[in-house]
Amino acid sequence: MNSYIKFFFTLILLFTLSSTAYKAQGYCVSGCNENAFIDSADPNTIEYDNLISAFHATIVKEKGGNFKIWGQNTASKEDVDYGNRDLLIPTIIGSGSSLAHANFNYVGTPLRAAAGSVNTSHQFALLTTDGLYAWGVNNVLISNAITNGNLDFSKISINGKTDGLPAGVAPADVKMMFGSYRTLAIVTCSGEAWVLSFNGEKNGDGTLQSSVNNVIWHRVKTDVAGNPYLENVVAMRGTPNALFALTSTGKLYTWGTNTYNNNGAATTRVYATEVSVPAGAVPKMIGMTQNQTKQSYYLLAANGKLYSMGDNSNKQLGDGTGLEKTVWVQPRNMEVQGSEAVGVLENVVWISPNEHSDQVNTATINIITSNNKQWGWGSNKGQTLGEKNLNSYYDPIYMPGRYDPNDLTIPDVLSDLEITDQVIAVETGGHSTMNIKKCSQSFGYVGHISNGSMGNGDSIEDSHERYTYLTDGLNVCGTDLGPKIQNLKICTYQQGDLNSSIQEALPSEVEWHATNDPNSPVLTDISTVAPGIYYAFFSVASGKCREAGSIVTVSYYVPGSQAVDPCICFNDAVTGGANNDTKLGITLLKRAGKTDSNWPMARKSGHIALESNTKGFVVTRLTTAQLDAIKNAGNAVEGMMSYDTTVNCMKIYSDGDWKCFNTPSCP
């Protein structure tokens, strides 16, 4: 093929690429979503539920994809020998357990989990690629009319749909599944919001609770004229009585009982009503808690500022008062604590209010700041905040539950929380709080211990007013103990380069291993690795934590799984086979309209054919510096092309850089 024809077909294929490589995608993330906890960033994909704590029970998602569960009512069925339904250690939600009451027999691959509780009763849901499964105490998360009184782990159908999901929604379409008392809510990849509830009048579509409405899914609508569906939702959180949603456009909505919208007193809303955002705030995360009936809201902005609003009877708004606030306020440190001065809390990166549990006076929240420090405030019921006064309400506490609040010099001890520790994850439950600190695979536990809620193999009734880390080891998704890394996707004709995975400021401090063992052989050739799982550790010379490695997965792109397909090769156009005709053309060769020329259909695999033997096709012409300026400004997109007048080649923007297109292959 001569150079003119080759370039001609290249242009045709580029026109084809420009129209087919982009397609509508939601904000779903498959597998382990690391956009969580201390490293949370993009509000559209933040994973809120890698750690879920209810009253006396917890579910975690680990890096490898397993869900683990422990605590009260968590077993798949009653233990015939001991007559209880409790799991005393973190147990995989899966089949094959040696314990008869811990065999979770389902079909498919686990995707999402949820929990709801009221006092000491818990119910759970697991969504797999096959559908929705439920177990635990009836009428706590899902209506007894749906589960038919079955307490054991079993698949459920809703409104005749055997996967238990709303009409038109498949398991793979579910982005978020949130649970609270008598509430199950889901957000789809396309931004739909659905509610299955029989508490708080929060169906969100104008319908009220009834024997019919309590057992079907309701798609949330807004209160504007005509009540259109609420669209573009990326997160939905709530309480037993109300829900709160964030959209990809940065808008907030609420509905349910005793709700607030940053303007006026609490009221019941049966449609989603827009909540105004504080001036200058760009929403990153949302959350809610409640003191049984009235709601409290939290909004974390992208700039690290935190806002709260609503009921304040447990001092859960953190503003130093116990007074209801009908407009947004900011939590404040009310007294000097350690090195922390009085003033508004800043640089917040993660929030975790008590949201899955229903009990009076348990409105509590814990947060993490960008310097890995934890704050907590609100109710200390069950010693959830790690303070001695069991039923008191507290203003924001710096590193709550640490070993000795009055001793700022005690050296670090792995079995407790010190003021010098770095916290990387936190989850607030109804009667306890869990956290994970840097360089520790064991989780921290503070608060009431009951029915195995601490997961340490003991069913005793006790409490911890200080964090203890004498717990089981977990590898929670989003809690890398090692270097910051990212998973790699490669094309089938490529090998992975682990250097591209490293997100640390000093890549030289990172070493790679084939196993999660820092004493195993170091991989020396990391630029050409096959698909698989690899482990990044800080090197011995770095002096940093080598307790466990950060896991990276190198895998092939799945066609159609991303908005831009980076694996399309710019090779010669396909000319054989059916359905390859180019249907639109511009020609200076007087071919148009001639029935015997078969033009432009003869030019295969394109959308537009441009043809001339006297005129050139001129694309944009820029210098290397000008092209780099486009890239550095963040304005370059996959498939963009221009002629580089500095190096005299046609360039295409691909995989984060401008690349000369001078061979018929992948750039």
C-alpha positions as CSV (number, residue, x, y, z in Angstrom):
1,M,0.0,0.0,0.0
2,N,1.5,3.3,-1.0
3,S,2.0,6.1,1.6
4,Y,-0.9,8.2,0.4
5,I,-3.4,5.4,0.7
6,K,-1.9,4.3,4.1
7,F,-2.2,7.9,5.4
8,F,-5.7,8.1,3.9
9,F,-6.9,5.0,5.7
10,T,-5.3,6.2,8.8
11,L,-7.4,9.4,8.7
12,I,-10.5,7.4,8.1
13,L,-9.7,5.1,11.0
14,L,-9.1,8.2,13.2
15,F,-12.5,9.5,12.3
16,T,-13.9,6.2,13.2
17,L,-12.1,6.2,16.6
18,S,-13.2,9.7,17.4
19,S,-16.9,8.6,17.3
20,T,-16.7,5.1,18.8
21,A,-14.1,5.3,21.5
22,Y,-16.3,7.5,23.8
23,K,-19.4,6.2,25.3
24,A,-21.6,7.0,28.3
25,Q,-20.3,5.5,31.5
26,G,-21.5,5.8,35.0
27,Y,-19.2,6.2,38.1
28,C,-19.0,2.5,39.0
29,V,-15.7,1.0,40.2
30,S,-15.4,-2.8,40.1
31,G,-13.3,-4.8,42.5
32,C,-11.5,-3.1,45.4
33,N,-12.3,0.6,45.2
34,E,-9.3,2.3,46.9
35,N,-10.9,5.8,46.7
36,A,-11.7,5.6,50.4
37,F,-10.7,6.8,53.9
38,I,-7.5,8.9,54.1
39,D,-6.9,8.6,50.3
40,S,-10.5,9.5,49.3
41,A,-10.6,12.1,46.6
42,D,-13.1,11.9,43.7
43,P,-16.6,12.5,45.1
44,N,-18.2,10.6,42.2
45,T,-16.5,7.4,43.0
46,I,-15.7,7.5,46.8
47,E,-16.4,4.1,48.4
48,Y,-18.2,4.7,51.7
49,D,-18.8,1.1,52.6
50,N,-15.5,-0.8,52.8
51,L,-16.2,-0.8,56.6
52,I,-19.8,-1.0,57.9
53,S,-20.5,-1.0,61.6
54,A,-24.0,-1.3,63.0
55,F,-24.8,-1.6,66.7
56,H,-22.9,-4.8,67.7
57,A,-21.9,-6.1,64.2
58,T,-19.4,-5.2,61.5
59,I,-18.8,-6.0,57.8
60,V,-15.6,-5.3,55.9
61,K,-14.5,-5.6,52.3
62,E,-11.0,-6.8,51.9
63,K,-8.6,-6.0,49.1
64,G,-8.9,-9.5,47.6
65,G,-12.7,-9.0,47.2
66,N,-13.8,-11.1,50.2
67,F,-16.5,-9.7,52.6
68,K,-16.0,-10.6,56.3
69,I,-18.5,-10.3,59.0
70,W,-18.7,-10.7,62.8
71,G,-20.8,-9.8,65.9
72,Q,-24.4,-10.1,66.9
73,N,-26.9,-11.9,64.6
74,T,-24.2,-12.3,61.9
75,A,-24.2,-16.1,61.4
76,S,-25.9,-17.6,58.3
77,K,-28.1,-19.7,60.6
78,E,-28.5,-20.5,64.3
79,D,-25.8,-22.6,66.0
80,V,-27.5,-25.8,66.9
81,D,-25.1,-26.5,69.7
82,Y,-25.1,-23.1,71.4
83,G,-28.4,-21.6,70.3
84,N,-27.0,-18.3,69.1
85,R,-26.5,-16.5,65.8
86,D,-23.2,-14.7,66.5
87,L,-19.9,-15.0,64.8
88,L,-17.0,-14.2,67.2
89,I,-14.2,-13.6,64.7
90,P,-14.1,-12.0,61.2
91,T,-15.6,-14.7,59.0
92,I,-15.7,-14.7,55.2
93,I,-19.2,-14.4,53.9
94,G,-18.9,-17.5,51.7
95,S,-19.5,-21.2,51.5
96,G,-17.3,-23.9,52.9
97,S,-16.9,-22.8,56.5
98,S,-16.1,-25.5,59.1
99,L,-18.8,-23.9,61.2
100,A,-22.3,-24.9,60.1
101,H,-23.7,-21.6,61.2
102,A,-21.2,-19.7,59.0
103,N,-21.9,-21.3,55.6
104,F,-23.2,-18.6,53.3
105,N,-24.3,-20.5,50.3
106,Y,-24.9,-18.2,47.4
107,V,-24.5,-18.1,43.6
108,G,-22.2,-15.6,41.9
109,T,-19.6,-13.2,43.1
110,P,-20.2,-10.8,46.0
111,L,-20.5,-7.2,45.0
112,R,-22.1,-5.1,47.8
113,A,-23.1,-5.6,51.5
114,A,-25.4,-3.6,53.8
115,A,-26.5,-3.7,57.5
116,G,-29.2,-2.2,59.6
117,S,-29.8,-2.4,63.3
118,V,-32.2,-1.3,66.1
119,N,-30.8,-1.7,69.6
120,T,-29.4,-5.3,69.7
121,S,-31.2,-6.6,66.6
122,H,-29.4,-6.8,63.3
123,Q,-30.2,-7.7,59.7
124,F,-27.9,-7.9,56.7
125,A,-28.0,-7.9,52.9
126,L,-25.5,-9.2,50.4
127,L,-25.7,-8.5,46.7
128,T,-23.9,-10.9,44.4
129,T,-23.9,-11.1,40.6
130,D,-26.8,-13.5,41.0
131,G,-29.0,-11.2,43.1
132,L,-29.9,-10.1,46.7
133,Y,-29.5,-12.3,49.8
134,A,-30.7,-11.4,53.3
135,W,-30.3,-12.9,56.8
136,G,-30.5,-11.9,60.5
137,V,-33.4,-10.6,62.6
138,N,-36.6,-10.0,60.5
139,N,-38.1,-6.5,60.0
140,V,-34.8,-4.8,60.9
141,L,-33.4,-4.0,57.4
142,I,-36.0,-5.6,55.1
143,S,-39.7,-6.2,55.7
144,N,-40.8,-9.6,57.0
145,A,-43.3,-9.8,54.2
146,I,-40.3,-10.1,51.8
147,T,-38.2,-12.5,53.8
148,N,-41.2,-14.6,54.8
149,G,-40.0,-14.8,58.4
150,N,-36.8,-16.6,57.4
151,L,-33.9,-15.6,59.6
152,D,-31.4,-17.8,57.8
153,F,-29.2,-16.7,54.9
154,S,-31.3,-16.9,51.7
155,K,-32.0,-15.3,48.4
156,I,-35.0,-12.9,48.2
157,S,-37.4,-11.8,45.5
158,I,-39.0,-8.4,45.4
159,N,-42.2,-7.6,43.5
160,G,-41.7,-10.8,41.4
161,K,-38.1,-10.0,40.4
162,T,-36.0,-13.0,41.3
163,D,-32.7,-11.0,41.8
164,G,-34.5,-8.7,44.4
165,L,-33.6,-5.5,42.5
166,P,-35.8,-2.8,40.9
167,A,-37.2,-3.2,37.4
168,G,-34.5,-2.6,34.8
169,V,-31.6,-2.8,37.4
170,A,-29.2,-5.7,37.3
171,P,-26.6,-6.5,40.0
172,A,-23.7,-5.1,38.0
173,D,-25.7,-1.8,37.7
174,V,-25.5,-1.1,41.5
175,K,-22.9,1.5,42.5
176,M,-23.8,1.9,46.2
177,M,-26.0,-0.1,48.5
178,F,-26.8,1.6,51.8
179,G,-28.5,0.1,54.8
180,S,-30.1,1.5,58.0
181,Y,-33.0,0.5,60.2
182,R,-35.9,-0.6,57.9
183,T,-34.1,1.0,55.0
184,L,-32.2,-0.4,52.0
185,A,-31.2,2.2,49.3
186,I,-29.3,1.8,46.1
187,V,-27.6,4.1,43.6
188,T,-27.1,2.8,40.1
189,C,-24.1,3.4,37.8
190,S,-26.3,5.6,35.7
191,G,-27.3,7.8,38.7
192,E,-30.7,6.5,39.6
193,A,-31.8,6.5,43.3
194,W,-34.0,3.6,44.6
195,V,-35.4,3.1,48.1
196,L,-36.9,0.0,49.8
197,S,-38.2,1.2,53.2
198,F,-40.9,0.9,55.7
199,N,-39.9,3.7,58.1
200,G,-39.7,7.5,58.0
201,E,-42.0,8.1,55.0
202,K,-38.9,8.2,52.8
203,N,-39.9,6.4,49.6
204,G,-39.0,9.6,47.8
205,D,-41.7,9.3,45.1
206,G,-44.6,10.8,46.9
207,T,-46.0,7.5,48.2
208,L,-46.5,6.8,51.9
209,Q,-45.9,3.7,53.9
210,S,-48.4,0.9,53.4
211,S,-48.5,-2.9,53.2
212,V,-48.1,-2.5,49.4
213,N,-45.5,0.2,49.3
214,N,-43.3,-1.3,52.0
215,V,-42.4,-4.3,49.9
216,I,-41.5,-2.7,46.5
217,W,-38.7,-0.5,45.3
218,H,-39.4,3.2,44.8
219,R,-37.4,5.4,42.4
220,V,-36.8,8.8,44.0
221,K,-38.3,11.9,42.4
222,T,-37.8,15.6,43.1
223,D,-40.3,18.1,44.4
224,V,-40.0,20.4,41.3
225,A,-43.0,20.8,39.0
226,G,-44.0,17.5,37.4
227,N,-41.9,15.5,39.9
228,P,-39.2,14.3,37.6
229,Y,-36.8,11.5,38.7
230,L,-33.8,12.5,40.7
231,E,-30.9,12.0,38.3
232,N,-27.1,11.9,38.3
233,V,-26.9,10.5,41.9
234,V,-23.4,9.3,43.0
235,A,-23.9,8.9,46.7
236,M,-26.9,8.3,49.0
237,R,-26.7,8.1,52.8
238,G,-29.2,8.4,55.6
239,T,-30.8,7.3,58.8
240,P,-33.8,5.2,59.8
241,N,-36.0,8.2,59.0
242,A,-34.5,10.2,56.2
243,L,-32.1,10.1,53.2
244,F,-29.5,12.4,51.7
245,A,-28.1,12.4,48.2
246,L,-25.2,13.9,46.3
247,T,-25.2,14.3,42.5
248,S,-22.3,14.4,40.0
249,T,-23.2,18.0,39.5
250,G,-22.5,18.8,43.1
251,K,-26.2,19.2,44.2
252,L,-27.6,17.9,47.5
253,Y,-31.1,16.5,48.1
254,T,-33.0,15.2,51.1
255,W,-36.3,13.6,51.9
256,G,-38.1,11.8,54.8
257,T,-39.1,12.7,58.3
258,N,-37.8,15.8,60.1
259,T,-35.5,16.9,57.3
260,Y,-33.7,20.2,56.8
261,N,-32.6,22.1,53.7
262,N,-30.5,24.9,55.0
263,N,-33.5,27.2,55.2
264,G,-36.2,26.8,57.9
265,A,-37.4,24.3,60.4
266,A,-37.4,20.5,60.1
267,T,-40.3,19.0,58.2
268,T,-41.4,15.8,56.4
269,R,-40.7,15.7,52.7
270,V,-42.1,12.9,50.5
271,Y,-40.1,14.0,47.5
272,A,-36.3,14.8,47.2
273,T,-35.9,18.5,48.0
274,E,-32.7,20.4,47.1
275,V,-30.5,21.4,50.0
276,S,-28.5,24.6,49.3
277,V,-24.7,24.2,49.5
278,P,-22.7,26.6,51.7
279,A,-21.1,29.5,49.7
280,G,-17.9,28.4,48.1
281,A,-18.2,24.7,49.0
282,V,-17.8,21.9,46.4
283,P,-19.3,18.8,47.9
284,K,-17.0,15.8,48.4
285,M,-18.8,13.5,50.9
286,I,-22.1,13.5,52.7
287,G,-23.4,11.8,55.8
288,M,-26.2,11.7,58.4
289,T,-26.9,10.6,61.9
290,Q,-30.0,11.0,64.2
291,N,-31.1,11.0,67.8
292,Q,-34.0,8.6,67.1
293,T,-36.3,11.0,65.2
294,K,-34.6,14.3,64.2
295,Q,-31.9,14.4,61.5
296,S,-28.4,15.7,61.5
297,Y,-26.5,16.3,58.3
298,Y,-22.8,16.5,57.4
299,L,-21.2,17.9,54.2
300,L,-17.5,17.6,53.6
301,A,-16.2,20.0,50.9
302,A,-13.4,19.3,48.6
303,N,-11.3,22.0,50.3
304,G,-11.4,20.1,53.6
305,K,-14.1,22.3,55.3
306,L,-16.8,20.4,57.1
307,Y,-20.4,21.6,57.6
308,S,-23.2,20.3,59.8
309,M,-26.9,21.1,60.3
310,G,-30.0,19.9,62.0
311,D,-30.7,18.3,65.4
312,N,-27.9,18.9,68.0
313,S,-29.3,17.3,71.1
314,N,-26.3,15.0,71.4
315,K,-23.9,17.8,70.5
316,Q,-23.4,16.0,67.2
317,L,-23.0,19.1,65.1
318,G,-19.7,19.9,66.9
319,D,-20.3,23.6,67.1
320,G,-19.9,23.8,70.9
321,T,-23.6,24.0,71.6
322,G,-26.5,21.6,72.0
323,L,-28.9,23.8,70.0
324,E,-30.7,22.8,66.8
325,K,-29.2,24.5,63.7
326,T,-31.5,25.0,60.6
327,V,-28.6,26.3,58.5
328,W,-25.1,25.0,57.9
329,V,-22.5,25.5,60.7
330,Q,-18.9,24.4,61.1
331,P,-17.6,22.1,63.8
332,R,-15.0,23.6,66.0
333,N,-12.3,22.7,68.5
334,M,-13.4,24.3,71.7
335,E,-10.2,24.1,73.7
336,V,-6.5,23.5,73.2
337,Q,-5.9,19.8,72.8
338,G,-2.3,18.7,72.4
339,S,-0.9,20.9,69.6
340,E,-4.4,21.7,68.3
341,A,-5.5,25.2,68.8
342,V,-9.1,26.5,69.3
343,G,-11.0,27.1,66.0
344,V,-12.8,25.6,63.1
345,L,-11.8,22.1,62.1
346,E,-9.9,22.2,58.8
347,N,-8.3,19.8,56.3
348,V,-10.9,17.1,56.9
349,V,-10.6,14.2,54.4
350,W,-13.0,11.6,55.7
351,I,-16.2,11.5,57.7
352,S,-18.0,8.6,59.4
353,P,-21.3,9.3,61.3
354,N,-23.3,6.6,63.1
355,E,-25.8,5.9,60.2
356,H,-26.7,2.2,60.2
357,S,-28.1,1.9,63.8
358,D,-31.2,3.1,65.5
359,Q,-31.2,3.8,69.2
360,V,-31.9,6.9,71.3
361,N,-29.0,9.2,72.0
362,T,-26.4,7.6,69.7
363,A,-25.8,10.5,67.4
364,T,-22.0,10.4,66.9
365,I,-19.4,11.2,64.3
366,N,-15.7,10.5,63.8
367,I,-13.5,12.2,61.1
368,I,-9.9,12.0,59.8
369,T,-7.8,15.0,58.8
370,S,-5.2,15.2,56.1
371,N,-2.4,14.7,58.7
372,N,-3.9,11.3,59.7
373,K,-5.5,12.6,63.0
374,Q,-8.9,11.5,64.2
375,W,-11.5,13.7,65.8
376,G,-14.8,12.5,67.3
377,W,-17.8,14.2,69.0
378,G,-21.4,13.7,69.9
379,S,-22.8,10.9,72.1
380,N,-20.5,8.6,74.1
381,K,-23.2,6.0,74.7
382,G,-21.6,2.6,75.0
383,Q,-18.3,4.5,75.2
384,T,-18.3,5.0,71.4
385,L,-15.9,7.9,71.7
386,G,-13.6,6.3,74.3
387,E,-14.5,8.6,77.1
388,K,-15.2,7.6,80.7
389,N,-18.5,9.4,81.1
390,L,-20.7,6.8,79.5
391,N,-23.8,8.7,78.6
392,S,-22.4,12.2,78.1
393,Y,-22.2,14.3,75.0
394,Y,-18.9,15.8,73.9
395,D,-17.5,18.6,71.8
396,P,-14.8,17.6,69.3
397,I,-12.1,15.4,70.9
398,Y,-8.7,15.2,69.4
399,M,-7.6,11.6,68.9
400,P,-10.4,10.2,71.1
401,G,-9.9,7.0,73.0
402,R,-6.1,7.4,73.1
403,Y,-4.1,5.8,75.9
404,D,-3.6,8.8,78.1
405,P,-5.0,12.2,77.1
406,N,-2.8,13.9,79.6
407,D,0.5,12.3,78.7
408,L,1.8,13.7,75.4
409,T,5.2,12.1,75.6
410,I,4.5,8.4,76.0
411,P,6.2,6.4,73.3
412,D,4.2,4.6,70.7
413,V,2.6,1.3,71.7
414,L,1.1,-0.9,69.0
415,S,-1.6,-2.3,71.2
416,D,-3.2,1.1,71.9
417,L,-3.8,4.5,70.3
418,E,-1.2,7.2,71.0
419,I,-1.3,10.9,70.1
420,T,1.6,10.4,67.7
421,D,-0.2,7.6,65.8
422,Q,-1.5,8.1,62.2
423,V,-5.0,7.0,61.6
424,I,-5.9,6.0,58.0
425,A,-9.5,4.7,58.4
426,V,-12.4,5.1,60.8
427,E,-16.0,3.7,61.0
428,T,-18.5,4.8,63.6
429,G,-21.1,2.2,64.8
430,G,-24.0,2.4,67.2
431,H,-22.1,1.3,70.3
432,S,-18.5,1.3,69.2
433,T,-15.9,2.8,66.8
434,M,-13.3,1.0,64.7
435,N,-10.2,2.6,63.3
436,I,-7.1,1.5,61.5
437,K,-3.7,3.2,62.0
438,K,-0.7,3.3,59.7
439,C,1.5,0.3,59.9
440,S,-1.0,-2.0,61.6
441,Q,-3.0,-4.8,60.1
442,S,-5.0,-5.1,63.3
443,F,-8.0,-2.8,63.7
444,G,-8.6,-0.6,66.7
445,Y,-11.8,-1.1,68.8
446,V,-13.4,1.2,71.4
447,G,-16.8,1.0,73.1
448,H,-19.2,-1.7,74.1
449,I,-18.3,-5.3,73.6
450,S,-21.2,-7.8,73.2
451,N,-22.0,-11.0,71.3
452,G,-18.5,-11.1,69.6
453,S,-18.7,-7.4,68.4
454,M,-14.9,-7.0,68.9
455,G,-14.2,-10.0,66.7
456,N,-11.5,-11.3,69.0
457,G,-13.1,-14.7,69.6
458,D,-14.7,-13.7,72.9
459,S,-18.5,-13.4,73.6
460,I,-18.1,-11.7,76.9
461,E,-20.0,-8.5,77.9
462,D,-17.4,-5.7,78.4
463,S,-16.3,-2.3,77.2
464,H,-13.2,-0.5,76.2
465,E,-12.8,3.2,77.0
466,R,-9.5,3.3,75.2
467,Y,-8.7,1.8,71.8
468,T,-7.2,-1.7,71.8
469,Y,-5.6,-3.3,68.8
470,L,-5.4,-6.8,70.2
471,T,-7.7,-7.9,67.4
472,D,-7.7,-10.0,64.3
473,G,-5.7,-8.9,61.2
474,L,-7.7,-7.5,58.3
475,N,-6.6,-6.3,54.9
476,V,-9.4,-3.7,54.4
477,C,-9.8,-2.3,50.9
478,G,-8.6,1.3,50.8
479,T,-6.2,1.0,53.8
480,D,-2.8,0.5,52.2
481,L,-0.2,0.0,54.8
482,G,2.6,0.3,52.3
483,P,3.4,2.8,49.5
484,K,0.7,4.6,47.6
485,I,0.1,2.8,44.3
486,Q,-2.5,2.3,41.7
487,N,-3.7,-0.8,39.7
488,L,-2.6,-1.1,36.1
489,K,-4.6,-1.9,33.1
490,I,-2.8,-3.0,30.0
491,C,-3.7,-4.1,26.4
492,T,-3.3,-7.7,25.4
493,Y,-0.2,-6.9,23.4
494,Q,1.5,-5.1,26.3
495,Q,3.4,-6.0,29.4
496,G,2.9,-4.0,32.6
497,D,5.4,-1.5,34.0
498,L,5.1,-1.3,37.8
499,N,7.0,2.0,37.8
500,S,3.8,3.5,36.4
501,S,1.9,2.2,39.4
502,I,3.9,4.1,42.0
503,Q,2.2,7.3,43.4
504,E,4.9,8.1,46.1
505,A,6.9,11.3,45.9
506,L,10.1,9.2,46.2
507,P,9.6,6.2,43.9
508,S,13.1,5.0,44.7
509,E,11.9,4.1,48.2
510,V,9.5,1.5,46.8
511,E,10.5,-2.2,46.1
512,W,8.4,-4.9,44.6
513,H,7.7,-8.5,45.6
514,A,5.7,-11.4,44.2
515,T,4.2,-12.2,47.7
516,N,3.0,-10.2,50.6
517,D,6.3,-10.8,52.5
518,P,8.9,-8.1,52.8
519,N,11.6,-10.8,53.3
520,S,10.8,-12.6,50.0
521,P,13.0,-11.9,47.0
522,V,12.8,-8.4,45.5
523,L,11.6,-8.3,41.9
524,T,14.4,-6.7,39.8
525,D,12.7,-6.4,36.4
526,I,9.5,-4.5,37.1
527,S,9.1,-2.8,33.7
528,T,7.9,-5.9,31.9
529,V,5.6,-7.9,34.1
530,A,2.7,-10.1,33.2
531,P,-0.9,-9.7,34.4
532,G,-1.1,-10.7,38.0
533,I,-0.9,-9.5,41.6
534,Y,2.2,-7.8,43.0
535,Y,3.1,-6.3,46.3
536,A,4.8,-2.9,46.9
537,F,6.8,-2.4,50.1
538,F,8.8,0.5,51.4
539,S,12.5,-0.4,51.2
540,V,14.5,-1.0,54.3
541,A,16.6,2.1,53.5
542,S,13.5,4.3,53.6
543,G,12.9,3.6,57.3
544,K,9.2,3.4,56.7
545,C,6.6,0.8,57.6
546,R,7.2,-2.7,56.2
547,E,4.4,-4.4,58.1
548,A,2.5,-5.3,54.9
549,G,2.6,-4.6,51.2
550,S,0.3,-2.5,49.1
551,I,-1.4,-4.7,46.5
552,V,-1.5,-3.9,42.9
553,T,-3.3,-5.8,40.2
554,V,-2.1,-5.8,36.6
555,S,-4.9,-6.9,34.3
556,Y,-6.0,-6.5,30.7
557,Y,-8.6,-3.9,29.7
558,V,-12.0,-5.4,29.1
559,P,-13.5,-4.1,25.8
560,G,-16.2,-1.5,26.5
561,S,-15.4,-1.2,30.2
562,Q,-14.0,2.3,30.0
563,A,-15.0,5.5,28.3
564,V,-12.0,5.6,26.1
565,D,-10.6,2.4,24.6
566,P,-6.8,2.7,24.8
567,C,-6.2,-0.6,23.0
568,I,-7.5,0.4,19.6
569,C,-4.5,0.1,17.2
570,F,-4.0,2.5,14.4
571,N,-3.2,-0.2,11.9
572,D,-4.4,-0.4,8.3
573,A,-8.1,-0.2,8.0
574,V,-10.2,-3.4,7.7
575,T,-11.2,-3.8,4.1
576,G,-12.7,-7.3,4.1
577,G,-15.9,-8.7,5.5
578,A,-19.4,-7.1,5.7
579,N,-20.6,-3.7,7.0
580,N,-17.3,-1.9,6.5
581,D,-18.6,0.7,3.9
582,T,-17.8,4.4,4.5
583,K,-21.1,6.2,3.9
584,L,-20.1,9.8,3.8
585,G,-17.4,11.5,1.7
586,I,-16.0,14.7,0.4
587,T,-14.2,14.4,-3.0
588,L,-12.5,16.7,-5.5
589,L,-12.1,13.8,-8.0
590,K,-15.6,14.1,-9.3
591,R,-16.6,10.7,-8.0
592,A,-19.7,11.9,-6.1
593,G,-22.9,10.8,-7.8
594,K,-21.4,8.3,-10.1
595,T,-23.1,5.0,-9.7
596,D,-20.2,3.0,-11.2
597,S,-17.5,4.3,-8.8
598,N,-19.0,2.8,-5.6
599,W,-17.6,5.8,-3.8
600,P,-17.2,6.4,-0.9
601,M,-18.4,2.9,0.0
602,A,-15.2,1.5,-1.5
603,R,-13.2,3.3,1.2
604,K,-13.7,0.8,4.1
605,S,-14.1,1.2,7.9
606,G,-14.6,4.9,8.1
607,H,-17.3,7.5,8.8
608,I,-16.0,10.2,6.5
609,A,-13.7,9.9,3.4
610,L,-11.8,13.0,2.3
611,E,-10.2,12.7,-1.2
612,S,-8.2,14.9,-3.5
613,N,-5.2,14.6,-5.8
614,T,-4.5,18.4,-5.9
615,K,-5.3,19.6,-2.4
616,G,-3.8,18.7,0.9
617,F,-5.6,17.9,4.2
618,V,-4.3,20.3,6.8
619,V,-4.6,19.5,10.4
620,T,-3.7,21.8,13.3
621,R,0.0,22.6,13.4
622,L,1.7,23.2,16.8
623,T,5.1,23.2,18.2
624,T,6.2,20.6,20.8
625,A,6.0,23.3,23.5
626,Q,2.5,24.3,22.5
627,L,1.4,20.6,22.6
628,D,2.9,20.2,26.0
629,A,1.1,23.3,27.2
630,I,-2.2,21.7,26.2
631,K,-1.2,18.5,28.1
632,N,0.0,20.4,31.2
633,A,-3.2,22.4,31.4
634,G,-5.2,19.2,31.5
635,N,-6.9,19.9,28.2
636,A,-5.6,17.0,26.2
637,V,-7.9,14.1,25.6
638,E,-7.3,10.6,24.2
639,G,-7.3,10.6,20.4
640,M,-6.6,14.3,20.0
641,M,-4.1,14.9,17.1
642,S,-1.9,17.6,15.7
643,Y,1.1,18.0,13.5
644,D,4.2,18.8,15.5
645,T,6.2,21.3,13.6
646,T,9.2,20.9,15.9
647,V,9.9,17.3,15.3
648,N,8.0,17.1,12.0
649,C,5.6,14.3,12.8
650,M,1.9,13.6,13.2
651,K,1.2,13.3,16.9
652,I,-1.7,11.6,18.8
653,Y,-2.4,12.0,22.5
654,S,-2.6,8.6,24.0
655,D,-2.0,7.2,27.5
656,G,-1.1,10.6,29.0
657,D,1.4,11.9,26.4
658,W,1.8,13.1,22.8
659,K,3.2,10.3,20.6
660,C,4.5,10.5,17.0
661,F,2.4,8.4,14.7
662,N,5.0,7.2,12.2
663,T,4.3,3.5,12.1
664,P,1.1,1.6,11.4
665,S,0.8,0.3,15.0
666,C,-0.3,1.2,18.4
667,P,1.2,4.5,19.6
